[in-house]
């Protein structure tokens, strides 16, 4: 069992955050001004939970405020937050000014990362970074990267990111991000081919 905490501040949003991911937020509702103000005062975390069409997801990501970019005259704030660790929402609590709940911080199963699985994920991530930015990552830069650290820099869909949060195995996460990185590379390749064809004759031909 992981650490349990009651009265944990929650921020339901239409997004999924991952550990290590940097997320910009504009805080304008009074209840969330209060929540973020308390987090800034005591250095505490709050949790982002995906508020999907089906309701709140069961697992979210704890966040810490890393920078206050701007504080407006009316108390609104532009901030940067960083994902720290995944949690499970045990039960919502409705006796706070802002949303809160009892949460359990989730721990991975004890296992050693499998070398071929790690290598495949690093290779796919390196290929994607090079394809998207022309930057070549050195092996020494790739070696320490976990699945979360790599995924935090790529704009996947919400379902894929939630799937990563739900996995309690680093090997399973590495296998999933490898598939996601390779799919992203295929999409980039298709876009480049389509743009080249459009430039050549004004039309994009499929097949």
N, C-alpha and C positions, 0 to 999 in steps of 0.2 A: 504494500500500500504506500502511495506517495503522501506527501505533506498535504494536510487539509487546512483550509482557511475559511472562516466565516467572514461575512461583511466585506467580501472582496468587490471592489468597484468594477462595474461592467459597462462597456460601451458597445451596444449592438449597432452594427453597421452593415451596409451592403458590400462588404469586402471581407477577404480572408487575409490575415497577417501570419507570417511565419517567423520563427526564431531567427534572429540576425537581420531581419528585413527592416529597412528604414521607411517609415510611412509619414507623409505630411498630413496634418489635420488642421482644420479650421474650427475652432471651438466658439460657438455662438449661443447655444441654449444655456439658460441660467443654471440648470442642474449639472451640466457638464463643465461649466465654468467653475462651479463649486468643487466638482470631483477632481478636475485637473489642478485646481488651486491647492487642494489637500495633498495630492500626490507631489506637487512641487515643494510644499512645506515640509513633508516628512520623507521625501525621497522614495515613496512607495510606488508600487506597480498598480496598473489597472488592466482589465482584460478586454480585448476585442473579440467579439463573437459575431459570426456571420448571421445576420437577420435575413434569412432566405424567405422565399414565398411560402415555404412550408413551416416557417417559424424559426426560432433560434436553434442553431446546430448544437450538438452536445459537447463538442470540443472547441476550445478557442486558444488564443495565444496571449500570454501576459506581455505587457509593454511597459517600458520605462521612458520618461521624457528625457530626451538627450539635448534638446535646444529649444528655447523660446525665440522664435524668429521675430515676432512683433506682438506687442500688446496694444490694442486699440483703446481709445478714450472711453468707450462704452463697456470695456472689459472683455471684448472678444480677443481671442488669441490665435496666432498662427504658430504651430509647434511642429517639431520633428520628434517622432517616437520610434523606439527600436524594440523589436520582438526579443523576448528573453527565454520563455519556456512554455510548453503546451500545458493546458489544463483541461479537466473535465468539469462541466457544470453539473454539480450534484443537485442543487435546488435553487430556484430563484428566491430572493428575499425582497419584500415589497414595503419595508418599513424605513426606507431611506429616502433622502431627497433625490438621489440619483439611483439608477438600476444597480443592484448588487446581488450577490449570491454566495452560497457555500461552494467552494471549488476544491478539487483534488489535483495537485500538480502531478503530471504523468511522468513515469519513468520508463525507459526502454528495457526490453528483456536483456538479460546479461548474455552477450555474445561478442565474438571477435569479428570485426569487419573482414569479409572474404576478399582476398587480394584481387582475383579476377573481376569481381563485382566493382570494387573500388576503381580499378584501372579503367574499366569500361565506362564508368560514369565520368571520370576525369577526362578521358579521351573525347567523349561526346560533348562535354561542356566546353573543352578547349576548342573543338571544331565549331561549336555554335558561336562562341565569343569571336573567333577569327572571322567567321562568315558575316556576323552582324557588325563588327567594328574594325576589322582588319588588324586587330591586336593579337599577337601570338603570345600565349601564356607559357612561361617556362615550366618544366616539370617541378621545379622547386616551389613555384607559385601554386600549382595544382595539388601537390601532395598533401597539404594539411586540410584541404577543403572538405567539409562534410556535406551531406545531401542538403541539409537546411541552408548552409552558407551559399552553396551554388544556386539553389532554387530561389533564394531571397533576391537574387539579382535579375531574375527573368520574369516577365509578365505572363504567367500562365493563367488559364481560366480558373474561376472560383472552385469548380468541382475538383479539379486536379490539385489545387492547393489544399482544399479541405481533406482530400485523400491523403496527402502527405502528413497533415496534422494528426490524422486518425491512426497512422501506423506506429507501432511501438517497436519496430525493428529497423536499425540503421541499414542493414543489408536490403530489406524490403524497400526502404526509401530510395536507396541508391539505384535499385533496379527500376523503380518507377521514374526517377528523374532521368535515367538513361533513355527510357522510351520517350519521355517528354522532350528532351533535348533533341533527339533524332527526328521527332515529328516537327519540331520547330525549324530544324535545318531544312527539311523537305519543303516546308511552307516558304521559307526564304528563297530556296532554289526556284520554286514555282513562280514566286513574285518577280524574281529577276528575269526569268525566261519570258514571262508575260510582258514585262516592261520592254524587254529587248524586241519582242515581236511587235508590240504596239508602236515602238519607234520606227520599225522597219517598214511597216505597211499600214499603220493606222488601225489594225485589227488584232485582237487576241484570238488565236485559234486553239481550240481544245482538241486533243487527240492527235 
